[in-house]
């Protein structure tokens, strides 16, 4: 297992380089990159079809820096310098526990002041270079795909918050014992919480810029499936606790790798199981019994679903249908995985179920309703 990038480099290349990057975080970043690519391609395609239109905004060129711009840049620089210099001066601590360094109030005040001054000066100089005797207002065209940078930032922020909230609701007992740790920890993220809150943020930005909700939803279907597939690789490689139930059954096929059938997740970041002999460091736990590697199953299933959605996306003309199909695939895939996955269960009217089973069932039903809605309203939405 590779809880950090350093573990990965040591295993494959024999290079021992202490780096403050955990494997899960790297793959989350790669998931956003993958989603960005797919979203951008779809936004460009729909604009070429005339389904999406660029917007125009007025920008004042040639004006000097405002006090607010200088202060905001200085504040941003202070935060970076405050944490960055402290992290470099306490590099061993940063490598071993980056979360504590980043989320605590500890920092280097001198470093913060230095970068605050640098960022403010940089802003001032850039505006001075473009300064005009008389500032002018120009109209700038913004294509839908150019909104992706802003969408990604807000999707990341609200997605993280949603993932944490849903995870803490699912593990309420642990949250009550340590609410601050539960909210600030980078571990323990629920996909559906991130999907719902992050998706809501993207829809809000799209709506503000003239992109109709059904078109934005259709754009997102394939991209979210691809991003989910990439992100789940990080779950598996880091061993973040998303594994399945114990699996002591013999392999159905001789050619199937052991780690793809039953795996003990050594060095897992969840630090669950038994201590590994002769292991040195923070991540020295391994499950006592092998479990189904459900994250890898989701990697494979999600990527296959992405390929299906991507292959026939140009054939779907009805607004909302693509997203409806995505919801059905998503719900079905996750519901099936939940049957062999470890998760907290609730019981209502004698029926046990997990949070993910409930949400995935709702998503499947909503997807089916959306597909029917798209078909019944095809004439109404012909020029949508």
FENZI-V306156 format. One record per helix or strand of 2 or more residues. SS is the DSSP state (2 for helix, 1 for strand). FROM is the first residue (numbers start at 1). TO is the last residue. If there is no record, write none. Layout:
# FENZI-V306156
((SS/FROM/TO) (SS/FROM/TO))
This chain:
# FENZI-V306156
((2/5/13) (2/23/48) (1/55/61) (2/67/89) (2/91/96) (2/98/103) (2/109/129) (1/136/142) (2/144/170) (2/172/177) (2/179/184) (2/191/208) (2/213/238) (2/258/260) (1/274/275) (1/285/286) (2/294/315) (2/321/338) (1/345/348) (1/351/354) (2/355/376))
